[in-house]
Amino acid sequence: MENVSKENKYGVEIYDYNGESYRDAMRFGSWRVAYLNHGKPFMEENFKKIERHNESDEVFILLTGKATLIIGEGLNKIEMEPHKLYNVPKGVWHHIFTTEGTSVLIVENDDTGAENTEFLYVKE
């Protein structure tokens, strides 16, 4: 995984990512863990579309900073709290806003991607 550091201590793999935006960190079997660090795609002023995954749930965990989940066509807002697990079930429209210094952990199926995701543009 590009720009993800990995070390091994006593047989335990330790991953870290300090870059911008979304980056896979590790994969195992049918799932993957990724970092979502603050970046332009997640700034509220750049918001243009929401997405939904048709074959899998997606879990978000706020590690640091401030993040807001945008849910449904009504663009409902959920202010995330650190270390709580937010499961967005398959088929639910969503997006996330972040602020500078924010880091979110994501757990999802390894095959989650463009081929099983729909996008709905909400702003020009």
TIVO-958020 format. One record per residue (C-alpha): chain; residue number from 1; x, y, z. Coordinates in Angstrom, 2 decimals. Layout:
// residues N
+----+-----+---------+---------+---------+
: ch :   i :       x :       y :       z :
+----+-----+---------+---------+---------+
:  A : NUM :       X :       Y :       Z :
...
+----+-----+---------+---------+---------+
This chain:
// residues 124
+----+-----+---------+---------+---------+
: ch :   i :       x :       y :       z :
+----+-----+---------+---------+---------+
:  A :   1 :    0.00 :    0.00 :    0.00 :
:  A :   2 :    1.56 :    3.22 :   -1.19 :
:  A :   3 :    2.72 :    5.66 :    1.50 :
:  A :   4 :    1.61 :    3.39 :    4.34 :
:  A :   5 :    4.38 :    2.56 :    6.75 :
:  A :   6 :    4.56 :   -0.94 :    8.12 :
:  A :   7 :    6.75 :   -2.39 :   10.81 :
:  A :   8 :    6.83 :   -5.72 :   12.53 :
:  A :   9 :    7.32 :   -6.19 :   16.27 :
:  A :  10 :    7.35 :   -9.69 :   17.69 :
:  A :  11 :    5.28 :  -10.89 :   14.73 :
:  A :  12 :    2.66 :   -8.11 :   15.00 :
:  A :  13 :    2.21 :   -5.94 :   11.92 :
:  A :  14 :    1.91 :   -2.22 :   12.75 :
:  A :  15 :    0.58 :    0.18 :   10.10 :
:  A :  16 :    0.50 :    3.98 :    9.91 :
:  A :  17 :   -0.50 :    6.58 :    7.30 :
:  A :  18 :   -0.02 :   10.33 :    7.66 :
:  A :  19 :   -0.87 :   11.42 :    4.10 :
:  A :  20 :   -3.99 :   13.10 :    2.76 :
:  A :  21 :   -7.33 :   11.50 :    1.83 :
:  A :  22 :   -8.20 :    7.79 :    1.62 :
:  A :  23 :   -5.57 :    5.03 :    1.60 :
:  A :  24 :   -5.87 :    1.28 :    2.07 :
:  A :  25 :   -3.72 :    0.15 :    4.98 :
:  A :  26 :   -4.16 :   -3.61 :    5.00 :
:  A :  27 :   -6.29 :   -6.39 :    3.59 :
:  A :  28 :   -7.18 :   -9.80 :    4.86 :
:  A :  29 :   -9.52 :  -12.30 :    3.24 :
:  A :  30 :  -12.62 :  -10.49 :    2.12 :
:  A :  31 :  -12.12 :   -7.24 :    4.10 :
:  A :  32 :   -9.81 :   -4.24 :    4.23 :
:  A :  33 :   -8.93 :   -1.51 :    6.70 :
:  A :  34 :   -8.19 :    1.98 :    5.41 :
:  A :  35 :   -7.33 :    5.43 :    6.68 :
:  A :  36 :   -9.33 :    8.46 :    5.65 :
:  A :  37 :   -7.32 :   11.54 :    6.55 :
:  A :  38 :   -8.55 :   15.07 :    5.89 :
:  A :  39 :   -8.21 :   16.11 :    2.27 :
:  A :  40 :   -9.91 :   18.19 :   -0.41 :
:  A :  41 :  -12.54 :   15.53 :   -1.34 :
:  A :  42 :  -13.86 :   15.64 :    2.23 :
:  A :  43 :  -14.07 :   19.42 :    2.69 :
:  A :  44 :  -17.66 :   20.67 :    2.91 :
:  A :  45 :  -17.04 :   23.39 :    0.31 :
:  A :  46 :  -16.02 :   20.71 :   -2.23 :
:  A :  47 :  -19.09 :   18.53 :   -1.63 :
:  A :  48 :  -20.77 :   17.44 :   -4.87 :
:  A :  49 :  -22.00 :   13.86 :   -4.49 :
:  A :  50 :  -23.05 :   11.12 :   -2.14 :
:  A :  51 :  -22.49 :    7.42 :   -2.70 :
:  A :  52 :  -23.94 :    4.08 :   -1.73 :
:  A :  53 :  -22.38 :    0.64 :   -1.80 :
:  A :  54 :  -24.73 :   -2.04 :   -3.08 :
:  A :  55 :  -22.97 :   -5.13 :   -1.74 :
:  A :  56 :  -21.46 :   -4.21 :    1.60 :
:  A :  57 :  -21.68 :   -2.12 :    4.74 :
:  A :  58 :  -18.97 :    0.44 :    5.55 :
:  A :  59 :  -17.76 :    1.18 :    9.08 :
:  A :  60 :  -16.31 :    4.56 :   10.12 :
:  A :  61 :  -14.42 :    5.23 :   13.37 :
:  A :  62 :  -13.28 :    8.78 :   14.17 :
:  A :  63 :   -9.77 :    8.65 :   15.59 :
:  A :  64 :   -8.88 :   12.36 :   15.79 :
:  A :  65 :  -10.32 :   15.69 :   14.71 :
:  A :  66 :  -13.86 :   16.46 :   13.62 :
:  A :  67 :  -15.99 :   14.58 :   11.09 :
:  A :  68 :  -19.61 :   14.66 :    9.99 :
:  A :  69 :  -21.39 :   11.82 :    8.20 :
:  A :  70 :  -23.87 :   12.95 :    5.56 :
:  A :  71 :  -26.66 :   10.38 :    5.26 :
:  A :  72 :  -29.49 :    9.90 :    2.77 :
:  A :  73 :  -30.90 :   12.02 :   -0.03 :
:  A :  74 :  -32.08 :   14.46 :    2.66 :
:  A :  75 :  -28.38 :   15.04 :    3.49 :
:  A :  76 :  -28.92 :   14.41 :    7.20 :
:  A :  77 :  -25.87 :   15.17 :    9.36 :
:  A :  78 :  -24.40 :   12.99 :   12.10 :
:  A :  79 :  -21.59 :   14.62 :   14.07 :
:  A :  80 :  -19.17 :   11.78 :   14.78 :
:  A :  81 :  -17.75 :   11.18 :   18.24 :
:  A :  82 :  -14.25 :    9.75 :   18.72 :
:  A :  83 :  -13.91 :    5.97 :   19.06 :
:  A :  84 :  -17.59 :    5.24 :   18.33 :
:  A :  85 :  -18.29 :    2.79 :   15.51 :
:  A :  86 :  -20.61 :    4.08 :   12.76 :
:  A :  87 :  -21.91 :    1.34 :   10.46 :
:  A :  88 :  -23.43 :    2.59 :    7.19 :
:  A :  89 :  -25.45 :   -0.37 :    5.86 :
:  A :  90 :  -25.27 :   -1.31 :    2.20 :
:  A :  91 :  -27.62 :    0.74 :    0.04 :
:  A :  92 :  -27.53 :    3.86 :    2.26 :
:  A :  93 :  -26.42 :    7.09 :    0.59 :
:  A :  94 :  -23.51 :    8.71 :    2.43 :
:  A :  95 :  -20.51 :   11.04 :    2.39 :
:  A :  96 :  -18.16 :   12.39 :    5.06 :
:  A :  97 :  -16.93 :   15.90 :    5.85 :
:  A :  98 :  -13.65 :   16.34 :    7.72 :
:  A :  99 :  -11.62 :   19.23 :    9.07 :
:  A : 100 :   -7.86 :   19.75 :    9.21 :
:  A : 101 :   -6.15 :   17.17 :   11.43 :
:  A : 102 :   -8.95 :   14.60 :   11.15 :
:  A : 103 :   -8.25 :   10.88 :   10.82 :
:  A : 104 :  -10.97 :    8.25 :   10.35 :
:  A : 105 :  -10.53 :    4.48 :   10.25 :
:  A : 106 :  -12.66 :    2.60 :    7.69 :
:  A : 107 :  -13.45 :   -1.11 :    7.58 :
:  A : 108 :  -15.19 :   -2.48 :    4.49 :
:  A : 109 :  -15.30 :   -5.41 :    2.10 :
:  A : 110 :  -12.16 :   -5.64 :    0.02 :
:  A : 111 :  -14.17 :   -5.57 :   -3.22 :
:  A : 112 :  -15.95 :   -2.29 :   -2.42 :
:  A : 113 :  -15.32 :   -0.06 :   -5.41 :
:  A : 114 :  -16.75 :    1.68 :   -8.47 :
:  A : 115 :  -18.26 :   -1.53 :   -9.85 :
:  A : 116 :  -20.65 :   -1.88 :   -6.90 :
:  A : 117 :  -21.06 :    1.76 :   -5.87 :
:  A : 118 :  -23.57 :    4.31 :   -7.15 :
:  A : 119 :  -23.12 :    8.08 :   -7.04 :
:  A : 120 :  -25.78 :   10.79 :   -6.75 :
:  A : 121 :  -24.69 :   14.33 :   -7.60 :
:  A : 122 :  -26.29 :   16.83 :   -5.26 :
:  A : 123 :  -24.39 :   20.00 :   -6.32 :
:  A : 124 :  -23.00 :   21.24 :   -9.62 :
+----+-----+---------+---------+---------+
